[in-house]
Amino acid sequence: MATTNRTMEDQLEWTPSAVEVGNKSDNKDRDLHSAHELEITYVPDTEQEKKLVRKLDWRLIPCCWVLYLLGYIDRANIGNAKTGGMADDFNLTSSQYSVITLVFFISYLVCEVPANMILTRVKPHYFLPGLGLAWGTLAALMGATKNWSQVAGLRFLLGVAEAGFAPGCAFYLSSWYRKYELATRYAILYTSVPLAGAISGLLAGLITEYMDGAGGIAGWRWLFILEGLGSVVAAVGTFLLMPDYPSTSKRFLNESESLLACSRLAVDGIGLAQGTHGEKLGHWKAFKMCVADWRTWAQCLMFTLVTGSQTMQYFIPTLVGTFGWKGHVGQYHTIPAYAAALVYVVLACWLADRFKIKWAFVTGLSGLGFVLFIAVIASSNLMARYVLTIFAFGTIYGCSPLVKTWLVDVIPNPAEKRAIAIALVNSIGNASSIYGSWLWPDKDAPNYVPGFATTTSWLGLLCVLSVFFAWLFKRFPIQKLDHVDVMESELRAQREADEARKTKA
């Protein structure tokens, strides 16, 4: 009898769990059925999706764009400060200036991968504006330096602060936009880079001309102070406005918008940042997956060629000086080069998304740059060299966002691997800026043949490699995530969150 009672008690004890298991099974079936429906019924470019994309465009892009702009101003204004009086005040030699530009890239490239690892785990609206607050403060402090070594020390710390922002923005936008929407959005973001150069030249001209001596402070010092404070103010505003990821931005998206945002990415096989699908990869495992993939190194090589060529941006004010314009007049003549770059960036990326192909535009732009830089070297007329340099410089800027967003097409998942790949490619690519910063010494003036020749060679090689790697990527594509599996996980997470809220209520 005791045995019988015990058995009945055990049955009664397990009855609720049996019901719970049944409920869980029913819920899983409903989630799976809903996920299948989302896959079957998804139609791109519906009015609902267009409304969502407009909502993303008006919130995500401005938040990233403003800080991207100010970050590049704070990074690149060293060239304007040099020609605006810093070189004379510190008796700056060519080697010392190269060290100042070099130390920024050392800290920058070392810290990029750890920064993107952090970004996969924390809220972007804390992390990205926090970086802006840090670099703005450091940039402003450069206005108080007493010698060139202090400038170099602050530039090293500036590299630490800025390291996470460019790769962080690339990963952040790739976690919201489909792969043939991304280049256009990144182009809009990237317009801030040539615009920063143009604005930097304009601001440098105005500040060094009209504020020199104000309050007993040299104009180049005011340049650092005012531009750094601009980043601090913008970082605070961005913190208040920036959303997180599609799965976690509950204050920005309602439930249907969140599901649509996730479903759009799942269609392209893009891993969801901080999503619920699949195992959560540890940093070390994701890193090993990244470095073991040959696609990562192919992208590294191409981006290295782009960024190595792009180091001439730090010497644009100096190059303009060799064409006959000095002082604040020379500062204004740096603007056309960045204006041309702006046109190249927007047009090339828009066309790449429009025709759903990136490699062809990388090939075309790098080939055009190769030809134009040859013409720069061959020309002896100063005005002709100036005009050719403007158009050649723009092709480099056009290639950069195309190569960077091409990586998302090639390595879309998992999200942790994509984040590390973006940072690693950006980091190793920017390593070329270390030796690239030595390509334009004063002793090579006025023709700077080694700098122009090296840049020409790099663009020619990029032209060839872009064709070769495009063929390899198509021949050996990465395995795509299953749309149904991804959305089933998101639906389950959303349902469980709703149940938890009801239980608390």
N, C-alpha and C positions, 0 to 999 in steps of 0.2 A: 504493500500500500504506500509505504514511504517512497518507494522507487517510482510508482505511478504518479504520485503527487509531484515529485521532483521533475519528472518528464513534462508534466503539464505546466509546471511553473516555468521551465525552460522555454516551452513553446510560447507561453504568454509573454515571457520576457523578450523573445525575439520577434514577436508579431509586429511591433512598430517598425523595427528595422527592415522587415520584409516589405512593408508598405512603402518605406522610404526608398528602398532599392527600386521598387516598381515605379515610384514617382520620378526618380532620377532617370530611369530608363525611358520613360515617356518624355521627359524634358529633353533628353539627348536626341530622341527621335524628332521632336518638334524643332530643335535647333538645326539638326541636319537637314530636315525638310525645308526650313526657311532659308538655309544657306544655299541649297540647290535652287530654290526659287530666285534668290538674289543673282545667282550665276546665269540662270536662263533668261531672266527678265531684264538684265542689265543692258541698257542701250546708251552708248556714249552721246554726249552733247544734248541731252534732254534739257528742258527749261530749268528743271530742278537742279541739275548738275551745273549748268551755266551760272545759276544764282549762287551756288556754293563756291564755284571757282572765283566769281567776282568778290565774294565775301573774303576769301583767302587773299586775293590780290590786294584788296584795300587794307588788310590788316598785317599780313606777314611781310609783304615786300617793303612797305614804308619803314616798319620796325627795323628790319635788317639793313635797308638801304642807307638810312641816316647814319647809323654807327659804322657801316662799311666805308662810307664817304669820309667821315671824320677820322676813322682809324688810318686810312691811307694818307690823309693830310698830315696827321701826326707822325706818320712813318716817313713820308717823302719830303717833309719840309726842311729836312737837314740840308738838302742841296740848295734851297732858297736861302737858308740861314748862312750857309757858307759864303755865297756870293753877296749876301746882304750885309756883311761886316764881321761875321764870326771868324773867318779866316784871318783877317787883319788883326782883330783883337787878341787872338790866341797865337798869332804867327804860325798858322796851321800849315804843315807840309802836306804834300800829296800822299805820302805814306800814312801820316796820322789820320787824314780824312778817310783813307781806305780802311783803316782799323775801326774807325767810328761806324762806318757802314757794315763792316764785317761782323762785329760782335753782335749786332742785332740779329743777324741770320743764324748765328751759332745757337743762341738761346731759343730762337723762333723754331728752328727745325727740331731741336731736342724735345720741346714741350708739346708739339702738335698732337702726336699719337696719344699720350696720356690725357690730354685735354678732351679729345673726342671719346676716349673710353669713359671719362666722367660724364660726358653729355648723354651717353646712352642710359645712364642710371638716374640722373637728376632732372629737375624741371628746367627747360630751356629759358623760361622767363626769369629765372634766378641767375643762371650761369652766364648767358651771353651778355646781358646788360652789366653784370658784375665785372666782366672783362673790360668793357668800355669805361667803367668807373675807374678801374686800376690804371689803364694806359693813359687816360686823360690826365690823371693826377701826375703820373711820371713825366708826361710830355710838358706839362706846365712847369714842373720843377727844373727842366733843362734851361729855363730862362734865368735860373739863379746860379748856374755853374760858374766856376772861377777859372777853369782851365780845360784843355781838351780831354784829359783823362776822366774828369767828372762827367763830361758829355758822353764819353764812351761807356762809362759804368751805367748811366741812366738808359742809354740805348740798349744795353744788354738786358736790363730789367723790362724795358719796353717790349723787347722781343718775347719775353716770358708772358707778358700780359696779352699781347696781340696774337700769340701762337694759336690759341683755340678758336679765334673768331672766324677766320676765312674758311677753314675746314668744317667748323661747327655750323656755319651758315649753309654750306654746301650739303651737309648731312641733314640739317633741319629742313631745308626746302625739298630735298629728295624724299623726305618722310611725309610730304603733303601732296606733291604734284606727280602726275603721270610722266613717263619718261619722255614723251614728245610734247609736253608742256614745259618741261623743266628748263630747257636751254633758253627759251624766251624769257622766263622769269629770272633765270640767273643772269641773263644779259642785262635785264633791267637793273638788277642788283649790281652787276659789274660796270654799268655805266658810271657808277659812283667813282670807279678807279680813275679813268681818264678825266672825269669831271673834277675829281680831287686834285689832279695835276694842274688843270686849268685854273681852278679856284685858288689853289695854293700859289700859283704864279701871280694871280690877280691880288690876292690878299698880301702876298709878300711885297709886291710892288707898292701897294697902298700903305701898308704898315711901316715898311722900311723908309718910305718917303715922308710920310706925314707924322709918324709917331716916334721917329728917331730922336732920342733925347727927352721925350716926355717923362716927367717925374725923375729925370736923371737916369733913365734906363735906355739902353741902346735899342734900336729898332728891331734887330734880330732877336733880342730877348723878348720883346713884346710879341713877336711872332709865335714863339713857343708858348708863352703864357696864355694868350687869348685863344689860340687854337686848342690847347689842352683843356681849358675851361669849357669850351664848346662841347667836347666829348663827355665831360662830367655831367653837364646839364642834360644832354641827349640820352645818356645812359639811364638816368632817373626816369625820364619820360617813357623810355622803351620798356622798363621794368613794369610799368603800370598797364601797358597795352599788349605786350607780346603773349600770344597763346602758347600752349605746350604742344603735344602731339595729338593726332586724330583720336587715339583711344583714351586720352587723358584730359582733353580740353573741354570739360563739362560746362564751364562758364562761357565758353565761346561758341560751342555747338550744342544743339539739342540732340536727342537720341537718333532721330532719323538722319540728320546731317552727319553725325559721327559714323553711322553705319555706311552711308554713301561714301564718305571720305575714305574709309577703310576698304570698301569694295572696289573703288576706283584703282587703288594701289594693288590690290590682290589680282585684278585683271591682268596687270603687267608683271605679276610675279615679284613685286617689290616687298621685301620684308618690312613689317610694321614696327616702328620704334616703340619700345615699351608696350608692345602688343601682347596678346595672350597665346598666340599660336607657337607651338613647338617648345623645345627646351630653352631655358635661359642660359645663354652661353657665358661662361666666365671670361674675364678679360684675356687670360693667357691662352685659353682654347681658341678664342676668336682670333687672337693675334697669330697663332700657329696656322690656323686655316688661311689667314690672309697671306702670310709670307710663303706658304706652300703652293699658292695658286699662281701660275705663270702669267695670268692676265694682269695681276697686280704689277708685275715688273715690266710688262709691256707698256702699261699706262705710265709707270714711273719714268721710263725712258723718254716717252714723248713729252711728258710735262716738264721734264728736266730741260729739254731743248727749248721749250717755250719760255720758261722762267729764266734760263740762262741768257736768252736774247733780251728779255725784258729788263735786265739790270741797267740797260742804258737809260731808263727813266730817271735814275738818280744823278745822271750826268747831263740831262737835257739842258739845264741852265748853263752848264759849262760849255756844251757844244754850241749853244746859241751865241755865247760870247765869242767863239771863233769865227762866227759868221759876221761879226762886226757890231753887235749890239751889247752894250755894257750897262751895269747898274739896274735901276728900276725899269729902264726901257727894255733891257734884256729879259727881265722877268715877264713883261707883257708878251714878248715874242715866243715864250714857251707855250702859250695858250693854243695856237693852231695845231700843234702836234697832238695834243690831247683831244681837241675837237674832232680831228680826223679819226682818232682811235674810237671815239664815241660812236661815230657813224658805222665804222667797221663792226663793232661789237653788236650793235642792235640789229643791223641788217643781216649779218651772217647768221646769227642765232635764230632770228625770226624765220629766215628761209630754211634753216636746218630743221626746225620743228614743222614748218609748213610742208616740206617734202619728206619728212620722217627719215632723214639721213644726216649724219654728222661728219663722217670721215671725208666725204667729198669736199666739204667746205674747209676742213682742216688742210686738205691737200691743196686746194685752190689758193687759199690765203697764204700758206707758207711758200708755195711756188711763186706767187706774186711778190712776196717780200724778198725772196731770194733774188729775183730779177732787179727789183728796185734798189736793193742795197749794193748790187754790183754797179749799178748806174751811179750811186753816190760815190763809190770808191773811184770810179773812172772819171768823174767830172772834176774840173778845176775851177768852175765858176761858182762863187760863193752863194749867190742867190739860187742857182740850180740845185746845189747841194742841200740848201735849206729846204726847198720845196720837196725834193725827193725824199729827204729824211722824214718829213712830216707824213708823207703817204706810206713810206716803208714802215715807220714806227707803228702806224695804225694796224698793219697786218698782224703784228705780234699780239697786240691786244685782242684782235678778233679770234685768234687761235686759242687763247687761254681759257675762256669759259666753255668753248666747244670741247676741248680735251677733258676738262674737269667734269662736265656733265656726261660725256661719253662713258666715263667710268661707271656711272650708275646703270647704264644700259648693259654693261658687261658684267658687273658684279652687283646684282640687285638684292641678293639675300644671302644669309640672314642679316638682319639690321646691324647687329654688332660687328659683323665682318665688314659690311659696307662702310660703317663709320670709321673703322680702323684703316681700311683701304684708302678712303678719301684722305684721311690725315697722313698716312704713310706716303702716299703719292705726292701730296702737297709738301710734306717735309723733305723728302728726298729731292723732289723737283726744286725746291728752294735752296737746296744745298749748292746748286749751280750758281746761286747768287753770291756765295762766299768767294769763289774764284772769279766769278763774273765781275765782282766789284773792283777787281784789279786790272780790268781790261782797258780802262780809260785813264791812264796816268797823264799828268800834265806834260810829261816829256814827249808824248806822241802828238801834241798839238802842232798845227791846227787840223791836220787831216785824220788823225786817229785811225790809221790804217789797220793796226792789229785788232782794235775793237770792232770796227765795221766788218773786217774779213771774218772774224770768228762768228759774229752774229749771222753773217751771210751763210756760212758753212752749216751752222746749226739749223737754220730754216730750210736749207736744201735737204739735209738729212731727214728732218721732220716730214717733208713732202713725200719722200720715198717710203719711210716707215709707216706713215698713216695708211697707205695703200696696202702694204704687206700685212699689217696687224688687222685691218678691216677684214681681209680675207680669212685670217686665222680665227678671229672672233666668230665669224659666220660658220666656219667649218667645225669649230668646237665650242658650241654654246654651253652656258652653265644651266644646270637643271632648274626648271621653273617651279615655283611654289604652286600648290593646288588651291585654286580660288575657293572651293567649297570648304576645305580644311581650315583655311584662314578665317573665313567668315563664320563657320560653326563655333570656333573658339571665341570670336568677338561677341557673337550672340549669346553664348553661354555666360561670358563674363558680364554682359549687360543685364541678363536675366538674374544672375546671382546678386548683382549689386542692387537691383530693384527689390529682390526678396529681402535682402539685408536691411534696406531702408524701411520696408513695411514691418519687419520684425521689431526694429527699434521704435517705430511709431506705436 
